[in-house]
Each structure stands twice: as C-alpha cells, then as structure tokens.
Amino acid sequence: MRIDDSSIRVNRHTCIACGICVDRCIMDNLRLSVAPCRQVCPVGMNCQGYIRLIAMDKEVQALDQLLSFGPFLGVIAATCNAPCENVCVRKKRDGAVHIFELERYMAKKYSDKLNTVEIPQVLSGKSVVIVGTGISGLACGFRAIQSGHSVTLYSRSFDENEKTDVIKDIITALENAGAAFLKHTDLKDDLADLKKYDAVILSQLKDKLLIASDYFEITSDTEIDSPSHLLRDNIFCSDTGSSKKGSVYEIAESFETIESVNRFFNNEPFDWGRGFYTQDGAVKAYKTDPRVGSEEQRIAIEDLPDGFDKETAKKQASRCFGCGRAFEKNQTCWYCLPCELECPQGALDVAIPYLVK
C-alpha cells in the first residue's frame, strides 16, 4: 500500500499558476503544471492567471498579469487566431472559455494603463540598436527596454500619417521609456554608429544587405539560425520568414529574439529552457511549435468593438477549470514555508503538524 504523505495543498480555485512558489522553493520540491492554453500561446501569456483573477473579481490583479505586454496587448488581442481556445479543456464539455474575448476586454478597458513600458530598477548597461520601426522592430524595442537595455531604433522611411493610432501609442510609450528613434536615416551612411552598440537587431531579413561590411562580415549568403535568431557575432534578426506580417506571431518572434539577446549578453546557451536540443553540435528545435491553425487575423488592429462588459467577463472567466497549478514532486516537504508565505493568492497551504500558524 502506498502512503501519500504529501504536505502541500493547492487550492485550484485560487491558484493562477504564476510559478512564484516553484521559483521560491529552496528544496526544488515544487513543479508547475502549465495549462494547455498557456502552452500554445505564441507569446507565452498566462491565460489562466488573468482569467481566474477576473473570475474572482480581481481585475486590478488581472491587469498586473498583463502589464508585461504593455501597449502590445491590444495588437495581440486584435491579431491572434486564438490557438488557446482550440486546446481549452472546457471545450470537451460545453465549449471553450472565450479567452480571446476576455483578452480583448482587458485590452480595451485598461488601454490607458497598458500604454506604458515597465523599466527595471537595475539597468543592464547594454545598448541595442534595432533596424526597422514596423511592428517587429517596435516589439523588439519594447522587450529590450523591459530587459533594461538602452534602445535605439533606425528607420529609413517614417511617415506618421501611415501609422495607425495603436502604432502611434506604442511609439509614444517607447519614447517615454527612453527609446531613441532615428528617422529617415540612410543605414549605409550610419554603419559607424551601428558599430558602437552591444547588439544589432534586424527586423527584416532582407536588411542584412544594408549592413554588409568587413566589420559585420555579413554577405548575401549569410543565413539566420531560426531557433536563436542569430545571424552572426552580435547581430540578430527577428524575421525568420515563418510569420505572417503584422500578426501576433511576428510579435512572438521579436520577443524570442530579445530572449536570445539577453542570453548572449549573459553568456548563456541559446537552447536552455526553450524547447531546443543539441544534435551533432547543432541546436535544433523540437517540433512543438504552437503556431498552428489559421493565420487569418480575427479582426483589424484598429477595430476593437465593445465585446464583453464586466459581468459578462466575470461569468465567462468563471468557466475556467484552472488546469495549471503547482504540485509537490516528492509527496512531502521540509517545511520551510516560503511557497505558502509568498503566494500572491494564498493558494498554498503547507500542513506542518507541529506548527501553529
């Protein structure tokens, strides 16, 4: 007979699968079961997290879960084809939770609070230059600022009249966060400026010919390493040719690019924790790319209709099963308690027989 002496209890109704307890477990005893919706999200959004908080009438805390996407949440909500709903466990019973509509609801209701960029208190001291100010270049700039880097964006053509209101808001948010925009520049004349940066990011693969020189050693034959977005040396490209332009997947690739840049700065392997593996000295990706299904945009970027009101959103969010949660790996713990004490939702209870709490 197996005796289950597990001493940690997780409240499914309040756990938002944020993973804080797993990070804080000094005994490496906790694991996180990631909900299917989060697994397939192109940008890795913790869908269950903000949805469960909406259901608990905690929209302010739900917003905290989304602030890391800032002004891009509206673009993501407008262009995603909602693969999360295809894998929602609730779909097997009475239809998937309307995750897409809940995301749009939050993006519209809190657009003013989302039009900011969170800047870390400790900066990296690294400088990043980004060639291109389309959605991909702006997404790279956004994530780079969040990572604490100094950001400069080059643009060969920049017409304010051609920018949508959403894009203008993103540009304003980046400028307010300290990003420098060098508009109407001829990159071939500005190569000397590009050389002073710690990392160079191309938002389009075709732009590699603009910076071909002995210094960068980029030629027309230079190929991008798709998993890491690395072209050569300290030069990266967010465009691997696999994403539809203007979609959430283009944003996802930009976020991945900055992750690679951060690993490059920290001298970390590009394949760590990103679904990659090494074979014969080459880094390859597992065939688990979540970017499947229709590439059609659900609605236009500038078209966010009213959709859900607060009560409808809360009712819909309450349908979430809360698939993801923390769990105990070893069926017992050493009772150090940081997991319970630091859980933002009070979802964990460590049952210590001799301790009066």
LUMLUMDO-543715 format. One line per 10 residues: number of its first residue (from 0); their letters; for each residue x, y, z of C-alpha. Coordinates in steps of 0.1 Angstrom, whole numbers. Example, Ala and Ser with C-alpha at 12.3 -4.5 7.8 and 13.67 -1.06 7.14 Angstrom:
BEGIN
0	AS	123 -45 78 | 137 -11 71
end
This chain:
BEGIN
0	MRIDDSSIRV	0 0 0 | 13 34 -9 | 11 61 18 | 6 96 4 | 21 119 30 | 20 150 7 | 20 180 29 | 12 207 4 | -24 216 -6 | -31 238 -36
10	NRHTCIACGI	-64 255 -39 | -74 251 -76 | -99 279 -73 | -74 305 -63 | -41 292 -79 | -32 312 -110 | -2 291 -119 | 21 320 -117 | 50 298 -107 | 63 321 -78
20	CVDRCIMDNL	62 292 -54 | 82 270 -77 | 109 297 -80 | 110 302 -42 | 112 265 -33 | 147 262 -19 | 144 224 -18 | 135 221 -55 | 104 203 -44 | 77 220 -64
30	RLSVAPCRQV	68 217 -100 | 44 237 -122 | 17 221 -144 | 13 245 -172 | -23 249 -186 | -28 239 -222 | -39 274 -231 | -6 288 -219 | 14 261 -236 | 2 271 -271
40	CPVGMNCQGY	1 308 -266 | 25 323 -291 | 37 349 -266 | 36 326 -236 | 8 345 -219 | -5 330 -186 | -41 329 -198 | -53 310 -168 | -37 336 -145 | -56 367 -155
50	IRLIAMDKEV	-88 347 -163 | -90 332 -128 | -84 367 -113 | -113 382 -134 | -135 354 -121 | -125 363 -85 | -135 400 -93 | -98 410 -90 | -94 428 -123 | -66 451 -110
60	QALDQLLSFG	-45 420 -102 | -55 405 -135 | -41 437 -151 | -9 431 -133 | -6 398 -151 | -9 416 -184 | 13 447 -179 | 44 429 -192 | 27 431 -226 | 20 468 -223
70	PFLGVIAATC	7 485 -254 | 12 453 -274 | -17 436 -256 | -42 454 -279 | -23 443 -310 | -21 407 -297 | -58 407 -289 | -65 420 -324 | -44 396 -345 | -43 363 -326
80	NAPCENVCVR	-61 334 -341 | -67 320 -305 | -50 286 -305 | -56 287 -268 | -93 281 -273 | -86 251 -295 | -69 233 -266 | -91 246 -238 | -101 216 -217 | -136 231 -212
90	KKRDGAVHIF	-141 227 -250 | -147 190 -244 | -176 197 -221 | -197 227 -232 | -174 248 -253 | -141 265 -247 | -137 295 -225 | -138 326 -246 | -102 335 -239 | -99 357 -269
100	ELERYMAKKY	-128 379 -259 | -116 382 -223 | -82 394 -236 | -99 420 -258 | -120 431 -229 | -89 437 -208 | -70 454 -236 | -99 478 -243 | -109 486 -207 | -73 492 -195
110	SDKLNTVEIP	-57 506 -226 | -46 538 -208 | -28 518 -181 | -12 495 -207 | 3 523 -228 | 34 522 -206 | 66 502 -206 | 79 487 -173 | 115 497 -168 | 136 476 -144
120	QVLSGKSVVI	152 494 -114 | 186 479 -123 | 196 485 -159 | 219 462 -179 | 243 488 -192 | 240 472 -226 | 230 490 -258 | 208 476 -285 | 201 491 -320 | 171 479 -340
130	VGTGISGLAC	168 484 -377 | 132 490 -386 | 102 505 -369 | 74 482 -381 | 56 460 -356 | 85 436 -353 | 111 463 -346 | 88 480 -321 | 82 447 -303 | 120 441 -301
140	GFRAIQSGHS	124 476 -287 | 97 471 -262 | 112 439 -248 | 147 453 -249 | 136 482 -227 | 119 458 -203 | 152 439 -201 | 170 471 -190 | 189 478 -222 | 194 512 -239
150	VTLYSRSFDE	174 511 -272 | 179 530 -305 | 156 523 -335 | 166 532 -370 | 140 539 -397 | 147 545 -434 | 112 558 -440 | 89 570 -413 | 55 586 -422 | 34 595 -392
160	NEKTDVIKDI	3 596 -413 | 7 560 -423 | 8 548 -387 | -24 536 -370 | -34 550 -337 | -23 518 -320 | 12 520 -335 | 15 557 -326 | 6 548 -290 | 33 522 -290
170	ITALENAGAA	59 546 -304 | 49 572 -278 | 52 546 -250 | 87 536 -262 | 99 572 -265 | 86 579 -230 | 106 549 -217 | 138 564 -232 | 140 548 -267 | 157 569 -293
180	FLKHTDLKDD	141 570 -328 | 165 579 -357 | 141 585 -386 | 147 589 -423 | 183 575 -420 | 205 560 -446 | 219 529 -429 | 248 526 -453 | 260 561 -441 | 254 552 -405
190	LADLKKYDAV	274 520 -402 | 299 537 -379 | 270 544 -355 | 258 508 -356 | 293 495 -346 | 291 511 -311 | 262 490 -300 | 264 458 -280 | 238 441 -302 | 223 448 -336
200	ILSQLKDKLL	188 435 -344 | 173 435 -379 | 135 434 -380 | 136 421 -416 | 159 395 -431 | 164 415 -463 | 180 443 -443 | 211 422 -438 | 225 435 -471 | 222 471 -458
210	IASDYFEITS	249 464 -432 | 272 442 -453 | 307 452 -444 | 340 438 -433 | 332 447 -398 | 300 427 -396 | 310 400 -421 | 275 397 -434 | 271 385 -470 | 241 377 -492
220	DTEIDSPSHL	247 340 -483 | 246 345 -445 | 217 325 -431 | 198 331 -399 | 197 304 -372 | 159 302 -367 | 158 290 -331 | 181 316 -318 | 175 344 -344 | 213 348 -346
230	LRDNIFCSDT	229 359 -379 | 265 363 -368 | 286 377 -340 | 263 402 -322 | 238 405 -350 | 203 391 -347 | 172 391 -369 | 136 387 -356 | 124 377 -391 | 128 340 -398
240	GSSKKGSVYE	103 341 -427 | 78 319 -410 | 54 345 -396 | 26 364 -412 | 35 401 -410 | 15 422 -386 | 3 392 -366 | 8 381 -331 | 34 356 -344 | 56 383 -356
250	IAESFETIES	55 398 -321 | 63 364 -307 | 94 361 -328 | 105 395 -317 | 101 386 -280 | 121 354 -287 | 149 375 -304 | 153 396 -273 | 154 365 -251 | 183 353 -273
260	VNRFFNNEPF	200 388 -270 | 197 385 -232 | 213 351 -232 | 240 364 -255 | 247 393 -230 | 247 368 -201 | 269 342 -218 | 241 317 -215 | 234 289 -241 | 207 298 -265
270	DWGRGFYTQD	190 264 -261 | 184 265 -224 | 147 261 -215 | 134 270 -249 | 124 236 -263 | 157 232 -282 | 181 203 -282 | 216 198 -295 | 224 172 -321 | 259 168 -337
280	GAVKAYKTDP	269 202 -323 | 239 220 -339 | 210 235 -320 | 176 223 -333 | 140 228 -322 | 116 202 -311 | 86 200 -334 | 62 215 -309 | 58 249 -324 | 25 263 -311
290	RVGSEEQRIA	20 284 -342 | -6 262 -359 | -40 267 -373 | -54 295 -394 | -31 325 -400 | -61 348 -406 | -63 378 -383 | -95 377 -362 | -101 415 -366 | -83 445 -378
300	IEDLPDGFDK	-58 461 -353 | -78 493 -351 | -112 475 -347 | -118 465 -311 | -156 465 -306 | -172 468 -271 | -174 430 -266 | -178 418 -230 | -189 441 -201 | -176 434 -166
310	ETAKKQASRC	-204 410 -156 | -202 390 -188 | -164 388 -185 | -166 376 -149 | -192 350 -158 | -172 337 -187 | -140 337 -167 | -157 316 -140 | -159 288 -166 | -121 282 -165
320	FGCGRAFEKN	-112 249 -150 | -78 262 -137 | -59 233 -153 | -24 247 -144 | -12 246 -109 | 18 240 -87 | 22 205 -72 | 46 187 -49 | 71 164 -66 | 83 144 -36
330	QTCWYCLPCE	50 139 -17 | 65 156 13 | 84 188 20 | 109 201 45 | 86 228 59 | 105 260 51 | 73 278 41 | 84 305 15 | 60 289 -10 | 30 295 12
340	LECPQGALDV	41 329 25 | 49 344 -9 | 19 330 -29 | 1 362 -40 | -33 345 -39 | -28 324 -7 | -35 293 -28 | -9 271 -9 | -12 255 25 | 18 236 39
350	AIPYLVK	4 212 65 | 30 211 93 | 17 190 122 | 37 207 149 | 34 243 138 | 6 266 149 | 2 293 123
end
